[in-house]
Amino acid sequence: MIDPYSETWRRVCKHANDELDQARTALEQPGLPAAETEFQRGRIAALRTLLALTEDKVKVASDAIEY
């Protein structure tokens, strides 16, 4: 389990957010080749996944309704 209040996690988050900013800036460049666009989008997705590691996952349960 990750302690979201630890100094280590705060540093990881700062670094990931800095990298996200760089990736977004790169993605906004005009004339960016398709391969580079895909790379930056993948990078952004990976960083978001990393940052979401401490989020609580809420499971929604539902009962089947029979008619």
BADRENPA-741639 format. One record per residue (C-alpha): residue number from 1; residue in three letters; z, x, y. Coordinates in nm, 2 decimals, always signed. Layout:
<atom k="NUM" r="Ala" Z="Z" X="X" Y="Y"/>
...
This chain:
<atom k="1" r="Met" Z="+0.00" X="+0.00" Y="+0.00"/>
<atom k="2" r="Ile" Z="-0.08" X="+0.12" Y="+0.35"/>
<atom k="3" r="Asp" Z="+0.19" X="+0.12" Y="+0.61"/>
<atom k="4" r="Pro" Z="+0.00" X="-0.01" Y="+0.92"/>
<atom k="5" r="Tyr" Z="+0.27" X="+0.13" Y="+1.15"/>
<atom k="6" r="Ser" Z="+0.26" X="+0.49" Y="+1.03"/>
<atom k="7" r="Glu" Z="+0.14" X="+0.76" Y="+1.25"/>
<atom k="8" r="Thr" Z="-0.11" X="+0.86" Y="+0.99"/>
<atom k="9" r="Trp" Z="-0.27" X="+0.51" Y="+0.98"/>
<atom k="10" r="Arg" Z="-0.27" X="+0.50" Y="+1.36"/>
<atom k="11" r="Arg" Z="-0.47" X="+0.82" Y="+1.37"/>
<atom k="12" r="Val" Z="-0.71" X="+0.70" Y="+1.10"/>
<atom k="13" r="Cys" Z="-0.76" X="+0.38" Y="+1.31"/>
<atom k="14" r="Lys" Z="-0.83" X="+0.57" Y="+1.63"/>
<atom k="15" r="His" Z="-1.08" X="+0.80" Y="+1.45"/>
<atom k="16" r="Ala" Z="-1.25" X="+0.50" Y="+1.28"/>
<atom k="17" r="Asn" Z="-1.27" X="+0.31" Y="+1.61"/>
<atom k="18" r="Asp" Z="-1.41" X="+0.62" Y="+1.79"/>
<atom k="19" r="Glu" Z="-1.67" X="+0.65" Y="+1.51"/>
<atom k="20" r="Leu" Z="-1.75" X="+0.28" Y="+1.54"/>
<atom k="21" r="Asp" Z="-1.82" X="+0.32" Y="+1.92"/>
<atom k="22" r="Gln" Z="-2.05" X="+0.62" Y="+1.84"/>
<atom k="23" r="Ala" Z="-2.24" X="+0.42" Y="+1.57"/>
<atom k="24" r="Arg" Z="-2.28" X="+0.12" Y="+1.80"/>
<atom k="25" r="Thr" Z="-2.41" X="+0.34" Y="+2.08"/>
<atom k="26" r="Ala" Z="-2.66" X="+0.51" Y="+1.84"/>
<atom k="27" r="Leu" Z="-2.77" X="+0.17" Y="+1.71"/>
<atom k="28" r="Glu" Z="-2.85" X="+0.05" Y="+2.07"/>
<atom k="29" r="Gln" Z="-3.09" X="+0.34" Y="+2.13"/>
<atom k="30" r="Pro" Z="-3.45" X="+0.21" Y="+2.19"/>
<atom k="31" r="Gly" Z="-3.71" X="+0.32" Y="+1.94"/>
<atom k="32" r="Leu" Z="-3.46" X="+0.40" Y="+1.66"/>
<atom k="33" r="Pro" Z="-3.64" X="+0.44" Y="+1.33"/>
<atom k="34" r="Ala" Z="-3.57" X="+0.18" Y="+1.07"/>
<atom k="35" r="Ala" Z="-3.40" X="+0.43" Y="+0.84"/>
<atom k="36" r="Glu" Z="-3.16" X="+0.53" Y="+1.11"/>
<atom k="37" r="Thr" Z="-3.09" X="+0.17" Y="+1.20"/>
<atom k="38" r="Glu" Z="-3.00" X="+0.10" Y="+0.83"/>
<atom k="39" r="Phe" Z="-2.78" X="+0.41" Y="+0.82"/>
<atom k="40" r="Gln" Z="-2.59" X="+0.31" Y="+1.14"/>
<atom k="41" r="Arg" Z="-2.54" X="-0.04" Y="+1.01"/>
<atom k="42" r="Gly" Z="-2.41" X="+0.09" Y="+0.68"/>
<atom k="43" r="Arg" Z="-2.18" X="+0.32" Y="+0.87"/>
<atom k="44" r="Ile" Z="-2.04" X="+0.04" Y="+1.08"/>
<atom k="45" r="Ala" Z="-1.99" X="-0.18" Y="+0.77"/>
<atom k="46" r="Ala" Z="-1.80" X="+0.11" Y="+0.60"/>
<atom k="47" r="Leu" Z="-1.58" X="+0.17" Y="+0.90"/>
<atom k="48" r="Arg" Z="-1.50" X="-0.20" Y="+0.93"/>
<atom k="49" r="Thr" Z="-1.40" X="-0.21" Y="+0.57"/>
<atom k="50" r="Leu" Z="-1.17" X="+0.09" Y="+0.62"/>
<atom k="51" r="Leu" Z="-1.00" X="-0.08" Y="+0.92"/>
<atom k="52" r="Ala" Z="-0.96" X="-0.40" Y="+0.72"/>
<atom k="53" r="Leu" Z="-0.75" X="-0.24" Y="+0.45"/>
<atom k="54" r="Thr" Z="-0.42" X="-0.35" Y="+0.60"/>
<atom k="55" r="Glu" Z="-0.53" X="-0.71" Y="+0.66"/>
<atom k="56" r="Asp" Z="-0.37" X="-0.97" Y="+0.45"/>
<atom k="57" r="Lys" Z="-0.62" X="-1.14" Y="+0.23"/>
<atom k="58" r="Val" Z="-0.57" X="-1.52" Y="+0.23"/>
<atom k="59" r="Lys" Z="-0.68" X="-1.69" Y="-0.09"/>
<atom k="60" r="Val" Z="-0.77" X="-2.05" Y="-0.05"/>
<atom k="61" r="Ala" Z="-0.71" X="-2.26" Y="-0.36"/>
<atom k="62" r="Ser" Z="-0.85" X="-2.60" Y="-0.41"/>
<atom k="63" r="Asp" Z="-0.83" X="-2.85" Y="-0.68"/>
<atom k="64" r="Ala" Z="-1.15" X="-3.00" Y="-0.82"/>
<atom k="65" r="Ile" Z="-1.20" X="-3.35" Y="-0.71"/>
<atom k="66" r="Glu" Z="-1.33" X="-3.58" Y="-0.98"/>
<atom k="67" r="Tyr" Z="-1.52" X="-3.89" Y="-0.88"/>
